[in-house]
Amino acid sequence: MVATDAAVLIPLRSFDDAKTRLAGVLSPTDRRRLAMAMAERVVRAARDLPVHVVSDDADVLRWAERLGANGLAPAVNGLNESIDAAIALVATEDDPPSRVIVAHADLPLADDLRVVDGPGLAIAPDHARDGSNVLSIPLGLGFEFHYGPGSFAAHCAEAERLGLEITVVDDPSLALDVDDPGDLARLQVEGS
């Protein structure tokens, strides 16, 4: 099953201060290039779904437009708050989608975000089942986002609170996110 009536939200703070935990192994220029390449891969993995890049950074918004994505500048602080604001904007569109797919921009192997689908919460965790690399929820339920350490368990608990069915999507192309040097080494192995 793949999502067909969904909008993709990709939060992306900035390319200039991206991936600071990789500073010991990559230069600022290389971190910027890596962040841009991974983010472009995630945008393309949306396939035929509309994409909204969520950022208050003008450089990121221009980049998104060049890729054919819509830029949303929520003008709020924090990842959870930015996603909430972006969802509120998407919900006011003339023909809003029935679902939103929230995908992190640091998924270098992402192939097809549409596979993260289900009747309630659909979630593709990271390889450690700690983070929520991609999640999909129906609009209008008051879902509270809990990004940060332990977000996979926190999002599943939120779905249970709302009485939503949970579909866990174990997709290797969505399980690797690059945050630290260990992830970068894993990418070099898995991406070959």
Residue, then its C-alpha position, 0 to 999 in steps of 0.5 A: m500500500v502507498a499513500t496517494d492523498a498525502a502531502v510531504l513535510i520536510p523540516l530543514r533548519s539550514f544548510d550552513d549549520a547542518k550536521t554539526r556532530l560531523a564537524g570532526v570528520l567533515s569540513p563545513t563545506d562537505r557537511r553542507r554538500l552532504a546535507m543538500a544531497m540527502a535533502e534532495r534525495v528525500v524530496r525526490a523520494a516523495r515521488d508524485l506527492p506534493v512536497h513542502v519544505v519547512s524552514d525559516d532559512a531563505d537559502v533553504l526556501r530558494w533551494a526548495e523552489r528550485l526542486g519544485a517543492n513549496g517552501l513553508a516558513p512557519a516563523v516559530n522555534g522548535l521542530n515540533e512547533s514548526i511541524d504543527a505550524a506547517i500542518a495548520l498551513v497545509a490544512t487550510e489549502d483549497d483541497p487539503p490532503s487527508r494525511v501528512i507525511v513528515a520526513h527528516a531531510d537526512l535520509p541518504l538512502a530514501d527511495d519512496l516515502r509513500v510506503v509509510d502509510g496506514p489507517g492511523l499512525a504509520i511510522a518508519p523508525d531509525h535502525a535503532r528504533d529510537g527516532s521517527n525518520v518518517l511518519s504519516i498521520p491523518l490530518g485533524l486529529g490533534f496529534e502531538f509531535h514528540y521529536g527528539p530522543g526516544s521519539f519512536a516510542a513517544h509517537c507510538a504512545e501518542a497514537e495509542r492516546l488518540g486510539l490510532e492503529i499503528t503501522v510500523v514500516d521497517d524499510p531499510s531505505l528509510a532506517l538510516d539517518v545521518d547524525d554522527p560519524g557512526d552513521l556516516a560510516r554505516l552509510q559508506v557500507e550500506g550505500s555502496 
